[in-house]
Amino acid sequence: MRRAEVSFTDKTLASLGPEAGKQTEHPDPLTPGLALRITGAGKRTWTFRYRSLEGRQSRVSFGQFPAVKLKDARGLAQDVLGQVRKGGDPARDRRLERHRDRVGAVRTWNDLAQRYFAERGASKRTTPREKRLWETRFETAVGALELSDLSRSQVRALIRQMG
């Protein structure tokens, strides 16, 4: 990824064009870590790199330019720095939130199986066979258990029964 130095004003940022097939990053000279990333297709996104207190480098995105103006992006960058100074890690927090939303109400093995079959869809040729295996071999044995409650001994017993 190429880095390019430009003076940052909303007008100059709007005039920046994409390079065919390349992603470029234009760092803000006044806010270390803040950059406008432009894809080869012309999509402009504000990104901010920082280091957590543990020393791990992370990056967060603030949205697309021109919807998010330069002044707003600089303010958001300062907000992130404030969170980091207090021990937070906004990138990690966003990742955990997305994971929680994805996992949602999946608590038992039955919940997990229902989600799996719903996401897998009926278009796969093996889905009916997998569903039949779940219903005949596993559902009654482990379906009502919480995901974290399945022990090694229970797995071994299931394997022995199938054997």
C-alpha positions in Angstrom: 0.0 0.0 0.0 1.4 3.4 -1.0 1.5 6.2 1.4 1.1 9.7 0.1 1.6 13.1 1.8 -1.0 15.7 1.0 -2.3 18.8 2.8 -5.5 17.9 4.6 -8.6 20.0 3.8 -12.0 18.6 2.8 -11.5 20.2 -0.6 -8.1 18.6 -1.3 -9.3 15.2 0.0 -12.3 15.3 -2.3 -10.0 15.9 -5.2 -7.9 12.8 -4.5 -8.5 10.1 -7.0 -7.9 6.3 -6.9 -4.9 4.6 -8.5 -6.0 1.8 -10.7 -5.9 -1.4 -8.8 -4.0 0.1 -5.9 -5.0 1.0 -2.4 -3.4 4.2 -1.1 -3.2 5.7 2.3 -2.9 9.4 2.9 -1.8 10.1 6.5 -3.0 13.3 8.3 0.0 15.4 9.1 -1.8 16.9 12.2 -3.2 13.7 13.8 -0.7 10.9 14.0 -2.3 7.5 13.1 -5.3 9.1 11.2 -5.3 8.4 7.5 -7.7 8.5 4.5 -7.6 5.1 2.7 -8.6 5.1 -0.9 -9.2 1.8 -2.7 -8.6 1.2 -6.4 -12.3 1.5 -6.9 -12.4 4.9 -5.3 -13.9 4.1 -1.9 -12.5 6.6 0.7 -12.5 5.4 4.3 -11.1 7.0 7.5 -8.8 4.7 9.4 -7.0 5.3 12.7 -4.0 3.2 13.9 -3.0 3.1 17.6 -1.2 0.9 20.1 -3.1 -0.4 23.1 -1.5 -0.2 26.5 -0.3 -3.8 26.0 1.6 -2.7 22.9 -0.7 -4.3 20.4 -1.2 -2.3 17.2 -4.9 -2.0 16.1 -6.9 -0.1 13.6 -10.4 1.2 13.6 -12.5 2.7 10.8 -14.6 5.8 11.2 -16.7 5.7 8.1 -16.5 7.0 4.5 -15.4 10.4 3.3 -17.2 12.8 2.6 -20.0 11.6 4.9 -17.5 11.8 7.8 -15.7 15.2 7.4 -12.0 15.8 8.3 -12.9 17.7 11.5 -15.1 14.8 12.6 -12.5 12.1 11.9 -9.9 14.1 13.9 -12.4 14.3 16.8 -13.1 10.6 16.6 -9.4 9.8 16.6 -9.0 11.9 19.8 -11.9 10.0 21.4 -10.2 6.7 20.6 -6.9 7.9 22.1 -8.8 8.9 25.2 -10.3 5.4 25.5 -6.8 3.8 25.0 -5.3 6.0 27.7 -8.0 4.8 30.1 -7.0 1.2 29.3 -9.6 0.5 26.6 -9.1 -1.0 23.1 -11.9 0.1 20.8 -11.0 -2.3 18.0 -11.1 -5.3 20.4 -14.4 -4.0 21.8 -16.0 -3.8 18.3 -14.7 -7.3 17.5 -16.2 -8.7 20.7 -19.5 -6.9 20.1 -19.8 -8.3 16.5 -19.0 -11.8 17.9 -21.7 -11.4 20.6 -24.2 -10.4 18.0 -23.3 -13.3 15.8 -23.4 -15.9 18.5 -26.6 -14.3 19.9 -28.9 -16.7 21.5 -26.9 -19.9 20.9 -26.6 -21.5 24.3 -27.3 -25.2 23.7 -26.1 -27.7 21.2 -29.7 -27.8 19.8 -29.5 -24.0 19.3 -26.1 -24.4 17.5 -27.5 -27.2 15.3 -30.5 -25.1 14.3 -28.4 -22.2 13.4 -26.0 -24.4 11.5 -28.7 -26.0 9.4 -30.4 -22.6 8.8 -27.2 -21.0 7.6 -26.1 -24.0 5.6 -29.3 -24.1 3.7 -31.0 -26.9 1.9 -29.0 -26.4 -1.3 -26.1 -28.6 -0.2 -26.5 -32.2 -1.1 -25.1 -33.4 2.2 -27.4 -31.3 4.4 -30.2 -34.0 4.7 -27.7 -36.6 5.7 -26.1 -34.3 8.3 -29.5 -33.4 9.7 -30.4 -37.1 9.9 -27.1 -37.9 11.7 -27.7 -35.0 14.2 -31.3 -36.2 14.9 -30.5 -39.9 15.2 -27.1 -39.9 16.9 -26.5 -36.6 18.8 -29.7 -34.6 19.5 -31.1 -36.8 22.3 -27.6 -37.3 23.8 -26.3 -33.7 23.9 -28.9 -31.4 22.3 -30.1 -29.9 25.6 -26.6 -29.4 27.1 -25.1 -26.0 27.3 -22.2 -25.6 24.8 -19.6 -25.5 27.6 -21.1 -28.5 29.4 -20.1 -31.3 27.0 -17.2 -33.2 28.6 -14.6 -35.5 27.0 -16.1 -38.5 28.7 -19.5 -37.8 27.1 -17.8 -37.4 23.7 -16.0 -40.7 24.1 -19.2 -42.4 25.1 -20.9 -41.1 22.0 -18.1 -42.3 19.8 -18.3 -45.8 21.4 -22.0 -45.9 20.8 -21.5 -45.1 17.1 -18.6 -47.5 16.7 
